[in-house]
Amino acid sequence: MKIGFIGLGIMGRGMARNLSLKKHSVTAWNRTKHHDLQRKLPRVRIANSIREAVSGKEVVMVCVTGPEAQDAVFHGGDGIFFSAKPGTLIIDATTSSPPRTRALAKKAKEAGLVYIDSPVFGSREESWNGQLDVVWGGPAAAGRKALSVFKAISKSIHHMGDAGAGTAMKLIGNNIVAAEFMALAEGLALAAKSGVDLKAIPGVLEDVDYGSGLLISNTKSALKKNFEPFFYLKHMLKDARLIGEFARDAGVPVYGNAVAIESFQGAVLQGFGEENVSALIKYVAKLAGVKK
């Protein structure tokens, strides 16, 4: 299948790689130029423009950082809506808002395109290894066409409903993830100030029913002081704000979200935005006066 791919950040890079490994013909474009992209993605052709990446393709996949980036790649002078041929399937893995997603689906239909929102759960390693979890929204027929794409990048695929439903599920999931990181950061700070052997904590998390892979892996990394970005903390702040907007529109109280926004904002202001989201642990430890 001929696929145009827009967005080669931490997540998009792995998706494009796995699509190319599954024998799809992938032409990709990234807003920021990186000199080593072709070396990292030898089977992917790197385009010089959106138009070059998407023209004549059967499928266009998008994975950019959020709503502003979506506007740029869909509506720009050579954007997807102006460059893709009629009938092209647009698979948008961007974490955005449900209203914006539904508006993009409507605009795509007017342009003779088919649009589905398909955010993913996972981070850099899952993306690189084709082990993401896809949650998508849109017509079932479009999902059948997208199946070979989804299978190349993921270990599970979940149809959540009409356009916008995939994005809604992504925000619901990230609301839970934010709460887990908040609890982990607070818990490790409490442990450090209470004489608990921090090295023993991962073993507890591996056995108890409230443990999870996310908690275990991030605790181990934090104890090694490894905050290499698998998912940028600044992007979790962006998602937390989107969750707040989503909840207000739906009329649902999300009490922890307000605290999460302030916490991630504080961490960004302290210079942790370019680190992994788990750098929230460092931020809370600093506030608590935990000695290094």
VMD Tcl script that draws the C-alpha trace (Angstrom):
set ca {
  {0.00 0.00 0.00}
  {1.25 3.51 -0.77}
  {1.21 5.50 2.47}
  {2.00 9.14 3.16}
  {3.13 9.75 6.74}
  {3.11 13.16 8.44}
  {5.04 13.58 11.70}
  {8.26 11.78 12.60}
  {8.61 12.60 16.30}
  {9.15 10.06 19.06}
  {5.93 8.21 18.21}
  {5.61 8.74 14.47}
  {9.13 7.55 13.78}
  {8.37 4.07 15.09}
  {5.04 3.86 13.29}
  {6.59 4.80 9.95}
  {9.37 2.28 10.54}
  {6.98 -0.59 11.17}
  {4.79 0.28 8.21}
  {7.87 0.15 5.98}
  {8.96 -3.16 7.51}
  {5.58 -4.62 6.57}
  {6.36 -3.86 2.93}
  {4.19 -0.75 2.66}
  {5.65 2.01 0.50}
  {6.03 4.91 2.96}
  {6.82 8.52 2.07}
  {7.11 10.75 5.14}
  {7.43 14.41 6.01}
  {8.32 16.05 9.32}
  {7.90 19.70 10.24}
  {11.34 19.83 11.86}
  {14.31 18.79 9.78}
  {16.54 16.11 11.35}
  {19.76 15.16 9.61}
  {19.61 11.55 10.81}
  {16.03 10.62 9.88}
  {17.01 8.81 6.69}
  {19.63 6.80 8.56}
  {17.13 5.78 11.25}
  {14.41 5.02 8.71}
  {16.25 3.53 5.71}
  {13.09 2.04 4.16}
  {11.13 5.31 4.38}
  {11.45 7.99 1.72}
  {11.75 11.43 3.32}
  {9.78 14.09 1.43}
  {10.46 17.82 1.28}
  {6.82 18.88 1.64}
  {3.41 17.68 2.75}
  {2.25 17.70 -0.86}
  {5.11 15.45 -1.91}
  {4.38 13.05 0.96}
  {0.62 12.68 0.42}
  {0.00 13.19 -3.32}
  {-1.26 10.03 -5.00}
  {-1.28 7.97 -1.78}
  {-4.03 5.53 -0.78}
  {-3.60 6.27 2.93}
  {-2.20 9.25 4.81}
  {-1.28 8.78 8.45}
  {-0.79 11.76 10.74}
  {0.99 11.81 14.09}
  {1.73 15.35 15.25}
  {1.94 16.96 18.68}
  {-1.53 18.45 19.06}
  {-4.26 20.78 17.76}
  {-2.00 23.59 16.54}
  {0.16 21.16 14.58}
  {-3.00 19.56 13.19}
  {-4.15 22.92 11.86}
  {-0.79 23.45 10.16}
  {-0.61 20.08 8.40}
  {-4.27 19.81 7.40}
  {-5.07 23.41 6.44}
  {-1.72 24.89 5.37}
  {-0.98 26.00 1.82}
  {0.05 22.51 0.74}
  {-1.85 20.82 3.57}
  {-3.46 17.41 3.47}
  {-6.92 18.72 2.56}
  {-5.44 20.42 -0.51}
  {-2.94 17.74 -1.52}
  {-4.57 14.34 -0.99}
  {-6.48 12.77 -3.86}
  {-10.25 12.10 -3.47}
  {-10.95 8.83 -1.72}
  {-7.75 8.91 0.35}
  {-8.10 7.44 3.84}
  {-6.75 9.79 6.54}
  {-5.68 8.04 9.75}
  {-5.03 10.67 12.42}
  {-3.12 9.43 15.47}
  {-2.79 12.91 16.99}
  {-3.99 13.39 20.56}
  {-6.45 16.24 20.16}
  {-9.97 17.19 21.26}
  {-13.17 15.37 20.21}
  {-14.80 18.54 18.76}
  {-11.75 19.30 16.66}
  {-11.60 15.67 15.52}
  {-15.24 15.71 14.46}
  {-14.66 19.00 12.59}
  {-11.73 17.44 10.72}
  {-13.90 14.44 9.81}
  {-16.57 16.79 8.43}
  {-14.03 18.83 6.46}
  {-12.48 15.64 5.08}
  {-15.85 14.41 3.85}
  {-16.44 17.75 2.10}
  {-13.06 17.33 0.39}
  {-13.93 13.79 -0.77}
  {-11.64 12.15 1.79}
  {-12.31 9.61 4.53}
  {-11.09 10.49 8.04}
  {-10.74 8.39 11.17}
  {-9.20 9.40 14.48}
  {-6.86 6.75 15.84}
  {-4.80 7.86 18.85}
  {-2.55 5.25 20.39}
  {-1.48 4.19 23.86}
  {2.19 3.51 24.43}
  {5.45 5.41 24.26}
  {8.70 5.35 22.30}
  {9.60 1.70 22.80}
  {6.12 0.39 22.03}
  {6.01 2.53 18.91}
  {9.42 1.37 17.69}
  {8.55 -2.28 18.31}
  {5.03 -2.19 16.83}
  {3.37 -2.81 20.19}
  {1.01 0.15 20.48}
  {-2.68 -0.03 21.40}
  {-4.96 1.71 18.90}
  {-8.30 3.28 19.86}
  {-10.13 4.65 16.86}
  {-13.34 6.38 15.85}
  {-15.11 6.48 12.50}
  {-17.14 4.30 10.12}
  {-16.52 0.55 10.34}
  {-15.79 0.33 6.61}
  {-12.89 2.75 6.98}
  {-11.53 0.60 9.79}
  {-11.48 -2.42 7.51}
  {-9.35 -0.48 5.03}
  {-7.07 0.71 7.85}
  {-6.62 -2.78 9.31}
  {-3.28 -3.53 7.63}
  {-1.94 -0.19 8.89}
  {-3.14 -0.84 12.44}
  {-1.73 -4.36 12.46}
  {1.70 -3.08 11.45}
  {1.98 -0.69 14.39}
  {0.01 -2.26 17.24}
  {-0.72 -5.24 19.44}
  {-4.40 -4.33 19.94}
  {-7.08 -2.46 17.99}
  {-10.30 -1.07 19.51}
  {-13.16 0.58 17.59}
  {-14.74 3.04 20.03}
  {-17.57 4.49 17.90}
  {-18.08 7.36 15.47}
  {-15.60 10.14 14.67}
  {-14.20 11.63 17.87}
  {-14.70 8.50 19.97}
  {-11.09 7.39 19.58}
  {-9.86 10.79 20.70}
  {-12.27 10.73 23.65}
  {-10.94 7.33 24.76}
  {-7.37 8.58 24.45}
  {-8.11 11.52 26.77}
  {-9.94 9.25 29.22}
  {-6.92 6.96 29.30}
  {-4.45 9.81 29.70}
  {-6.49 11.17 32.59}
  {-5.87 7.85 34.33}
  {-2.18 7.91 33.36}
  {-1.77 11.43 34.77}
  {-3.32 10.29 38.05}
  {-0.91 7.34 38.18}
  {2.11 9.58 37.69}
  {0.82 11.97 40.35}
  {0.34 9.13 42.83}
  {3.75 7.65 41.99}
  {5.58 10.97 42.44}
  {3.85 11.61 45.77}
  {4.40 8.03 46.93}
  {8.12 8.02 46.19}
  {8.56 11.35 47.97}
  {6.70 10.00 51.01}
  {8.82 6.86 50.96}
  {12.08 8.82 50.70}
  {11.16 10.93 53.75}
  {9.90 7.99 55.80}
  {12.91 5.68 55.76}
  {11.49 3.23 53.25}
  {14.11 1.34 51.22}
  {13.37 2.78 47.77}
  {15.05 -0.13 46.00}
  {12.41 -2.47 47.52}
  {9.47 -0.57 46.03}
  {9.52 -2.11 42.50}
  {9.26 -5.57 44.07}
  {6.14 -4.53 45.94}
  {4.60 -3.03 42.81}
  {5.24 -6.27 40.92}
  {3.14 -8.25 43.43}
  {0.29 -6.03 44.62}
  {-2.98 -5.62 42.74}
  {-2.52 -1.85 42.36}
  {0.80 -2.28 40.56}
  {1.11 -1.79 36.81}
  {3.75 -1.92 34.13}
  {3.73 1.86 33.97}
  {4.35 2.24 37.71}
  {7.00 -0.47 37.84}
  {9.05 0.67 34.85}
  {8.97 4.33 35.80}
  {9.90 3.61 39.42}
  {12.92 1.60 38.29}
  {13.99 4.34 35.88}
  {13.55 7.06 38.50}
  {15.66 5.16 41.03}
  {18.42 5.09 38.39}
  {17.82 8.81 37.80}
  {17.02 8.01 34.19}
  {14.49 10.46 32.74}
  {15.28 9.98 29.07}
  {12.16 11.03 27.14}
  {9.86 8.24 26.02}
  {6.92 10.67 26.30}
  {7.76 14.31 26.97}
  {6.49 15.83 30.20}
  {5.48 18.96 28.26}
  {3.19 16.80 26.12}
  {1.48 15.39 29.20}
  {0.78 18.97 30.25}
  {-0.78 19.58 26.82}
  {-2.91 16.45 27.19}
  {-3.99 17.40 30.72}
  {-5.28 20.71 29.38}
  {-7.16 18.92 26.60}
  {-8.70 16.61 29.21}
  {-9.92 19.64 31.17}
  {-11.57 21.13 28.07}
  {-13.11 17.77 27.17}
  {-14.54 17.32 30.67}
  {-15.96 20.85 30.81}
  {-17.69 20.36 27.46}
  {-19.13 17.04 28.69}
  {-20.18 18.46 32.06}
  {-18.18 15.88 33.99}
  {-16.15 16.75 37.11}
  {-12.50 15.68 36.89}
  {-11.17 16.88 40.22}
  {-7.69 15.42 39.87}
  {-7.18 17.03 36.48}
  {-6.85 20.55 37.90}
  {-4.12 19.38 40.27}
  {-2.40 17.49 37.44}
  {-2.35 20.60 35.23}
  {-0.80 22.70 38.00}
  {1.72 19.97 38.83}
  {2.86 19.39 35.25}
  {2.93 23.15 34.66}
  {5.14 23.58 37.72}
  {7.48 20.85 36.48}
  {7.73 22.49 33.04}
  {8.53 25.84 34.65}
  {11.30 24.13 36.62}
  {12.87 23.01 33.34}
  {11.67 19.39 33.21}
  {9.46 19.73 30.11}
  {11.97 18.15 27.71}
  {12.42 15.11 29.97}
  {10.23 12.04 30.32}
  {6.85 12.54 31.98}
  {8.29 10.64 34.97}
  {10.41 13.72 35.71}
  {7.34 14.77 37.70}
  {8.93 12.53 40.36}
  {11.94 14.86 40.53}
  {9.69 17.90 40.73}
  {7.59 16.58 43.62}
  {10.74 15.38 45.41}
  {12.16 18.89 45.10}
  {9.01 20.45 46.54}
  {9.10 17.94 49.40}
  {12.72 18.67 50.20}
  {13.88 15.12 49.49}
  {17.64 14.96 49.73}
  {19.38 13.58 46.66}
}
mol new
graphics top color blue
foreach p $ca { graphics top sphere $p radius 0.5 }
foreach p [lrange $ca 0 end-1] q [lrange $ca 1 end] { graphics top cylinder $p $q radius 0.2 }
display resetview
